[in-house]
Amino acid sequence: MTQTIKVFDPHKAGASEFEAWNKFSNQMKREMWPEDPPTELEEEMRDLRSIPPFWEVRFWAVWCDNKIVAIGEVELSRTGDNQHLAWFEIQVPPEMRRQGVAKRLLKPITEVAQKERRRLMMTWTDSAIPAGEAFMKRLGARVGMVSGTNQLNLADLRKDLVRDWQARAPKTEFELGLWSGPYPEQEIEAIVKLREVMNTAPRDSLEMEDFHRTPEQLRQVEASLAERKTERCTLYVREKKTGKLAGYTEVFWSPFEPETLYQGDTGVFPEYRGHGLGKWLKAAMLEEALHDRPQVKRIRTGNANSNAPMLKINYELGFKPYKSWTAWQIELEKVLEYLKTAQ
């Protein structure tokens, strides 16, 4: 059967193209997240059409008889940092593996990386799909970081710890605050600085620079969340004496996945660590979120395996390892050499 690789533009794709994309992505989702419900077509369309402008993503689909049988993408940061990097992803279903499909998708991906002068390529592989790791090893890629998705089924939540951590919080020196939805304009510059704390999170061997966001880019992210109907709740902690923001945590909820709450960033600046602020933030957020979202049954978060302090907090609360991810990195020139020999 003839296979054809075509650019997939979410802003130009018609209904039949999106239906084919959605059908394929749900096929892959069943392998990666077997417990989760399928992604609705509306959700798929909103996600692909609402990527913030500072993050450029290009897609390709492998078509066979009006059916998508594999997809690829390359992601490029349009900010001032990490201009040496090109993130990419290739998804091939079990019945199509070891037939050269991934190699064919690598060609347009590397052409973009080469044109954009991105010397290093990165991707993630899922422990549920060993073929991904095998492919990266064939390429000659090296491991940059191993992380995991950890999940808390609320039936396992240590509610005693949630209460205890809040009771022991240093409330004479610090105070909590809540931003539900968009960040307040009067604090946007301070929030830009607050988010820099995530640059202190472990990156292991990943050859990445610190990420920096501008107020405009934060607003672009919020516009994307609104388009996807995703609600964000941010809890922050402030030092009373100086008024400085010391740390924050965020969660995300979507009506398309009402039973799952996604835990995003949690970070406390190094100079404020050792006061139990991370535990306070996590406990207070859990109480807040569960009060507002009684339909939630599970919480998912991602953590580097090397992030021992955060893992300790999560495991004490009742989070359990759900699956593992590996970040790989490889020089563009090495990929180009592989493609030459693989022809």
C-alpha positions in Angstrom: 0.0 0.0 0.0 1.2 3.5 -0.9 2.2 5.8 2.0 2.4 9.5 1.6 3.9 12.0 4.0 2.0 15.3 4.1 2.2 18.5 6.2 -0.6 18.7 8.7 -1.6 22.3 9.3 -4.1 22.5 12.2 -5.2 26.0 11.0 -6.0 24.7 7.5 -7.0 21.1 8.0 -10.6 20.2 7.2 -13.0 18.0 9.1 -12.0 14.7 7.5 -8.3 15.4 8.1 -9.0 16.2 11.8 -11.1 13.1 12.2 -8.3 11.0 10.8 -5.8 12.6 13.1 -8.1 12.2 16.1 -8.6 8.5 15.3 -4.9 7.9 15.1 -4.0 9.8 18.2 -6.6 7.8 20.2 -5.1 4.6 18.8 -1.8 5.7 20.3 -3.4 6.9 23.5 -4.8 3.5 24.1 -1.3 2.2 24.2 0.2 5.0 26.2 -2.6 5.7 28.6 -4.9 2.6 28.6 -7.0 3.7 31.5 -7.9 7.1 30.0 -11.0 7.8 27.9 -10.4 8.8 24.2 -9.7 12.4 23.3 -12.8 14.1 21.9 -12.5 15.6 18.4 -13.3 19.1 19.7 -10.6 18.8 22.4 -8.0 17.6 19.7 -8.9 20.6 17.5 -8.6 23.1 20.3 -5.3 21.7 21.5 -3.7 21.8 18.1 -5.0 25.2 17.2 -4.1 27.0 20.4 -0.3 26.5 20.7 1.2 29.8 22.0 3.0 31.8 19.2 6.4 31.7 20.9 6.3 27.9 20.5 6.3 26.9 16.9 5.2 23.3 16.1 5.1 21.7 12.7 3.3 18.5 12.0 3.4 15.7 9.4 1.1 12.8 8.9 1.8 9.5 7.0 -1.4 8.8 5.0 -2.4 5.4 3.6 -5.9 4.9 1.9 -7.3 8.1 3.6 -6.1 6.9 6.9 -3.3 8.4 9.1 -0.8 5.6 10.0 1.9 7.7 11.7 2.7 11.2 12.7 5.7 13.4 13.4 6.4 16.9 14.7 9.2 19.3 15.5 9.0 22.0 18.1 11.0 25.2 18.1 11.2 27.9 20.8 10.8 31.4 19.4 12.2 33.0 22.5 15.7 34.2 23.1 16.8 31.0 24.9 17.6 27.4 23.7 18.0 28.4 20.1 20.3 25.4 19.7 17.4 22.9 20.3 14.8 21.2 18.2 12.3 19.0 20.1 10.7 16.3 18.0 8.2 13.4 18.4 7.4 10.5 16.1 4.4 8.2 16.8 4.2 4.9 14.9 1.6 2.2 15.9 2.8 -1.4 16.7 1.7 -2.8 13.3 3.8 -0.2 11.4 7.0 -0.5 13.4 10.4 -1.7 12.0 9.2 -0.8 8.5 11.2 2.4 8.0 8.3 4.8 8.8 10.1 6.6 11.6 13.1 7.1 9.4 11.0 8.6 6.7 9.4 11.0 9.2 12.8 12.0 10.5 13.7 13.5 7.1 11.4 16.5 7.1 12.0 17.0 10.8 15.7 17.2 10.4 15.3 19.4 7.3 13.5 22.0 9.5 16.1 21.6 12.3 18.9 22.1 9.7 17.2 25.2 8.2 16.7 26.7 11.6 20.3 26.0 12.6 19.3 23.8 15.6 22.4 21.7 16.3 20.8 19.5 19.0 17.7 17.4 18.8 15.7 16.1 21.8 12.7 13.8 22.3 11.0 11.8 25.0 10.2 8.1 25.0 7.5 6.3 27.0 8.2 3.2 29.1 4.9 1.8 27.8 6.4 1.7 24.3 9.9 0.1 24.4 10.2 0.5 20.6 10.8 4.2 21.1 13.9 3.6 23.3 15.2 1.0 20.8 14.9 3.5 18.0 16.8 6.2 19.9 19.5 3.7 20.6 19.8 2.9 17.0 20.2 6.6 16.2 23.0 6.8 18.7 21.2 9.2 21.1 22.2 9.5 24.7 20.0 9.8 27.8 19.6 13.3 29.2 17.2 12.7 32.0 14.8 10.0 33.3 11.6 11.2 34.9 8.2 9.7 35.8 4.5 10.4 35.8 3.3 9.9 39.4 -0.4 9.5 40.1 -2.4 10.0 43.3 -5.7 8.2 43.5 -7.6 10.3 45.9 -8.7 7.3 47.9 -5.0 7.0 48.9 -4.5 10.6 49.9 -3.0 11.1 53.3 -5.5 13.6 54.6 -3.8 13.6 58.0 -0.6 14.9 56.4 -2.6 17.6 54.5 -3.9 18.9 57.8 -0.6 18.5 59.6 1.5 20.3 57.0 -0.8 23.2 57.0 -1.0 23.3 60.8 2.8 23.4 61.0 3.3 26.1 58.3 5.3 29.2 59.3 2.3 31.5 59.1 3.9 34.2 61.2 6.6 34.8 58.5 4.7 33.8 55.3 1.3 34.0 53.9 -0.5 32.1 51.1 -2.4 33.7 48.2 -4.5 32.4 45.3 -4.7 33.4 41.6 -7.6 31.6 39.9 -7.4 32.0 36.2 -5.2 34.8 34.6 -2.4 36.4 36.6 -3.3 39.8 38.0 -1.8 42.6 35.9 -0.5 44.5 38.9 1.8 41.6 39.8 2.8 40.3 36.4 6.4 41.5 36.6 6.8 39.8 40.0 5.2 36.7 38.6 7.7 36.6 35.7 10.5 36.6 38.3 8.6 34.0 40.4 8.5 31.5 37.6 12.2 31.7 37.2 12.4 29.4 40.3 11.6 26.5 37.9 15.1 26.9 36.4 16.4 25.5 39.7 14.6 22.2 39.0 16.9 19.2 38.1 17.8 18.9 34.4 20.4 16.2 34.9 22.5 15.8 31.7 20.1 17.8 29.4 22.0 20.4 27.4 19.5 23.1 28.0 19.6 26.7 29.0 17.4 28.3 31.5 13.9 29.2 30.2 12.7 32.8 30.5 9.2 34.1 29.9 8.0 37.6 29.3 4.7 39.1 30.4 3.5 38.9 26.8 4.4 35.2 26.6 2.6 34.5 29.9 -0.5 36.1 28.4 -0.1 34.0 25.3 -0.1 30.9 27.5 -3.3 32.1 29.2 -5.0 32.7 25.8 -4.1 29.1 24.9 -5.5 27.7 28.1 -8.7 29.7 27.6 -9.1 28.4 24.0 -8.6 24.8 25.3 -11.1 25.5 28.1 -8.4 24.5 30.6 -8.6 26.2 34.1 -5.5 27.0 36.0 -5.3 27.6 39.7 -2.1 29.1 41.2 -1.2 29.1 44.9 1.7 31.3 46.0 3.5 32.0 49.2 4.8 35.4 50.1 7.3 36.6 52.7 5.4 39.0 55.0 8.4 41.1 56.0 9.6 41.9 52.4 6.5 41.2 50.3 8.6 39.0 48.1 7.1 35.9 46.4 8.9 32.8 47.7 7.3 30.0 45.7 4.2 28.7 44.0 2.3 25.7 42.8 -0.2 25.3 39.9 -2.8 22.8 38.9 -4.9 22.4 35.7 -8.4 21.1 35.2 -10.3 20.5 31.9 -14.0 19.7 31.4 -12.8 17.2 28.8 -11.1 15.2 31.5 -13.2 16.1 34.6 -11.9 13.3 36.8 -8.2 14.1 36.4 -6.4 17.1 37.9 -2.9 17.8 36.5 -0.3 19.1 38.9 2.1 21.6 37.1 5.0 23.5 38.5 5.9 23.5 42.2 8.9 25.5 43.2 10.4 27.4 46.2 13.4 29.7 45.8 16.6 28.2 47.4 16.9 31.0 50.0 13.4 30.1 51.3 13.8 26.4 51.5 13.9 24.5 54.8 10.7 26.2 56.1 8.2 23.6 54.9 6.9 25.9 52.2 6.7 23.2 49.6 4.7 21.0 51.8 2.4 23.9 52.8 1.8 24.8 49.1 1.1 21.2 48.1 -1.2 20.5 51.0 -3.2 23.8 50.7 -3.5 23.3 47.0 -4.9 19.8 47.4 -7.5 21.1 49.9 -8.4 24.0 47.6 -8.7 21.9 44.5 -10.6 19.1 46.0 -13.1 21.4 47.6 -13.7 23.1 44.2 -13.5 20.0 42.1 -15.3 17.2 43.9 -15.5 15.2 40.6 -11.7 14.7 40.5 -10.6 11.2 41.3 -6.9 11.3 40.5 -4.0 13.8 40.3 -1.1 13.4 37.9 2.3 15.1 38.0 5.7 14.7 36.4 9.0 14.6 38.3 12.6 14.0 37.4 13.8 10.9 39.2 16.7 13.0 40.6 14.3 15.4 42.3 14.4 13.7 45.6 12.8 16.5 47.7 9.7 16.8 45.6 9.4 13.0 45.2 9.5 12.7 49.0 6.7 15.1 49.4 4.6 13.4 46.7 5.1 9.9 47.9 4.3 10.9 51.5 1.0 12.3 50.2 0.2 9.0 48.5 1.4 9.5 44.9 2.7 6.3 43.3 4.8 5.8 40.2 2.6 5.4 37.1 5.0 5.3 34.2 8.6 6.3 33.3 9.9 8.7 30.6 13.3 9.1 29.2 14.6 12.3 27.6 17.1 11.7 24.8 19.4 14.1 23.0 21.5 13.7 19.9 23.4 16.1 17.6 21.7 17.0 14.3 24.8 16.0 12.4 24.6 12.5 13.9 21.0 12.1 12.8 21.8 13.3 9.3 24.6 10.7 9.1 22.1 8.0 10.2 19.6 9.0 7.5 22.3 8.7 4.9 23.3 5.2 5.9 19.7 4.1 6.4 18.7 4.8 2.9 
